[in-house]
């Protein structure tokens, strides 16, 4: 299994490589024009055997995180396949420690992505991940445009 780790101040508009294997390629760019201190790691780099991916994220936000709403849009071969919205931090009784982070502090977290519940047909996926500091989705903290190419069917 292959994995690659990036920890750098990335330049906007430049595609950053996450991983490549015989069955999967992943990369991302930032949607906005501001450079970010950001790291994303995914292992294993494979869609075979319906894995649980281990993801690691490190990010230094440009503002305090008291409210955090995440919006995820997924397109499969140019057709919208999924939209998911979730308020992660509301400012009241939040369960995640990242919900009290101040501007300039490092958000560092690890989490599982349950590939075992998802079958990825061969094709091109475009995944837009946006994080907002308000419920109206006007104050964007970060926006990432992931490209995922599944090279072979898993079934």
Secondary structure, DSSP 4 states (H G I P E B T S, - for coil): -------EEEPTTS-EEEEE-SSEEEEEEESSSS-EEEEEEEES---GGGPEEEEEEEEE-SS--SSEEEEEEEEETTEEEEEEEEEEE-SSS-SSGGGGPPTTPEEEEEEEEEGGG----SEEEEEEEEEESSTTS-SEEEEEEEEEEE-S---
